[in-house]
Amino acid sequence: MKRIAILVSGRGSNFEAIARNIREGRLEAEIAAVVANNPEAKALDTARALGLRAILLPSKGVDSDTYAAQVVAALAPLSIDLLCLAGFMRRVGQPLLDAYAHRILNIHPSLLPSFPGLHVQQQALDYGVKFSGCTVHFVDSGLDTGPIVAQAAVPILDDDTADTLAARILVEEHRIFSEAIALVLSGRYRIDGRRVIRLDV
Ligand code: GAR
């Protein structure tokens, strides 16, 4: 069974969706650890309630590379196949990128390359786009720049607020993140430049 670690900063609904998809047989994987950088993260309580290994590594005041080295050290004994950033709000430092090259996925609530960074649902509304959505991508050293594994589009309605749009995007996040994890864990893809190509096997 492939082993994943999930990095979180807050609510953890994407983590919960992954856990539910595993429990209900839609995703074959084992959650070996949930790592939070924020002591207030609700996801930590959820992980404990589900009987999962919950690791709190506070990142406040710690630079990205030092923090990444701490995460690498914490995960080293756990034989992790894939790292999943599920609402993890820190940049990923080089030691993690080196230790898990092409083995880190992030979920982002916009159709990249539009609207990287933070407060992206508001950015989409302010820009006036008619569709937004979500993206699962490999993590590289840029800000939300790695090769794209999966996307889903969500129409923007005239009466949307950042919150109503975020809620509709979240439904799609919960679906495509597990689909992308399944694809990457299966190894049935190749990366050609920026393109992640699914292999029929
Ligand atoms: C999700 O919408 C996720 O896409 C976003 O934070 C939210 C976390 O929700 N991530 C980013 O913006 C990463 N830059 P969750 O904690 O309920 O999964």
Residues whose N, C-alpha, C, O or C-beta is under 5 A from the ligand:
A	BS01	GAR	G10 R11 G12 S13 N14 F15 A86 G87 F88 I107 H108 P109 G117
